[in-house]
Amino acid sequence: MQALDWNGDGLIDFYSASRLYINQGNWKFKNIRQSVGLPELFDEGFKIFDYNNDGLLDFLYMHPNYGPVLYVNHDGYFSKESPAFENGYCREAFGLNVADINGDSYEDVLAGGGYNESGGLAQPKLFVYQSGRYKSSGFVDGFYGWSDLVSVGV
């Protein structure tokens, strides 16, 4: 779950379980997920952040079989950015986090490990923002296992 003022009206809205709830005041909330183009899907984590520094909040989901999936906000309506990640293979991956690792003012993505193509444990992956796409970085090479690195944050 993430709480934020999605529409800038001063009321706290929230996102949880594939639903974006807009606070209408007086403890009334309306799910607007479908009307803004967000998918209803199972995820192993998500982040809401401004991926391209355009002032609009975007959605990043950790799909358990495909890895990170990015939905970009185009003035209130979302579309899947494809392909946003290179070398993004992650099977049964759990968790993700975003932070500006390299100081370029764009958020980078750290994705949990899971399994690799051979069925062995996969390393967490650091994807660095470059020209509108995320490119795999060797920064976390040598860290194996589940999402412990992601859980403590960056």
Secondary structure, DSSP 8 states (H G I E B T S, - for coil): -EEE-TTSSSS-EEEETTEEEEE-STT-EEE-TGGGT------S-EEEE-TTSSSS-EEEEEETTTEEEEEEEETTEEEEETT-BSS---BS---EEEE-SSSSSS-EEEE---B-TTSSB---EEEEEETTEEEEESTTTT--SSSHHHHT--
